[in-house]
Amino acid sequence: MSVSHPARPAQPTVSLIDHMDPGHPRHDLEHDVRIGLSSTPKWLPPKWFYDAAGSDLFSRITRLEEYYPTRRELAILRARAGDIAAASRASTLVELGSGTSEKTVLLLDALAEAGTLRAYTPVDVDGATLLSAANRLAARYPGVTVRAVRADFEHHLALLPRTGRRMVAFLGGTIGNLDPQARHVFLKSLRATLRPGDTFLLGADLVKDTGRLIAAYDDASGVTAAFNRNVLHVINRELDADFEPDAFAHVALYDDRHDRIEMRLRATRDMAVRIHGLGMSVMFTAGEEMRTEISTKFRPDRLREELRETGFTVRRFDTDPSDDFSLVLASV
């Protein structure tokens, strides 16, 4: 059941709508671990990287020299946010997977300068981060209604507020974490929630030199390796498991058949892992790999086609000067 209540009294223009059942994250984790670690080959979804430690590690990753996506997306926003705002004429910005909303300021500034901005709706599963960012931005944009929504974009799209002329932003290349079928379902589901005049702003990483791609997910300082292993720390803590994270090697490889990076954890020896919270044991053989993330890299023509197949019309296709990353504005 959805619960709506005010955030902090000091910021009366901020509200929180919570669509997350109190037991939802735990149930999802139990389901994913049980299914993923019973599969052949084994896998875990990347959303479980992001506890407090994982979020801090990812923040460090975005500042690494090898990790270009954040810098390239910011470069596009700095150069084109005004044009995107003018094309969308949005009065409400809805941001899926908003996190700390750091890049969002460029879009909000552009919409405010265009004179259309009336509301901002950040959407994330982490309530604390969500409210912190919402209050910060409410202070920056007095008079703008900030309505934070705690929700999972893979489950709650139909429940998002539909106030005003909306631009729904899905930034950071997160679309690449979804496999083709899940991507198609997500895009179709999002399209079904949009009305004439609404737009969709998608950040997507592009195919490029394989060496650069692998380096972005296997940095020399080992931050990404620690981020990858963090999923095992999460399972240990939340499900009373006895993984030894240091017994797993970080692996990043490029699958050129599917145009995607895969991150994996490779067992360095035979081992049995007990997950007490699920009453299950999982056997690993030396050298066995468990996939923890996919990150698809798109070819522009294929990305346009995927959007067209799910009911969108591409209005703008902007890239950085190196053609490393793209921001696509689409309408319905």
Secondary structure, 3 states (H helix, E strand, C coil): CCEEEECCCCCCCEEEEECCCCCHHHHHHHHHHHHHCCCCCCECCHHHHCCHHHHHHHHHHCCCCCCCHHHHHHHHHHHHHHHHHHHHCCCEEEEECCCCCCCHHHHHHHHHHHCCCCEEEEEECCHHHHHHHHHHHHHHCCCCEEEEEECCCCCCHHHCCCCCCEEEEECCCHHHHCCHHHHHHHHHHHHHHCCCCCEEEEEEEECCCHHHHHHHCCCCCCHHHHHHHHHHHHHHHHHCECCCHHHEEEEEEEECCCCEEEEEEEECCCEEEEEHHHCEEEEECCCCEEEEEEEECECHHHHHHHHHHCCCEEEEEEECCCCCEEEEEEEC
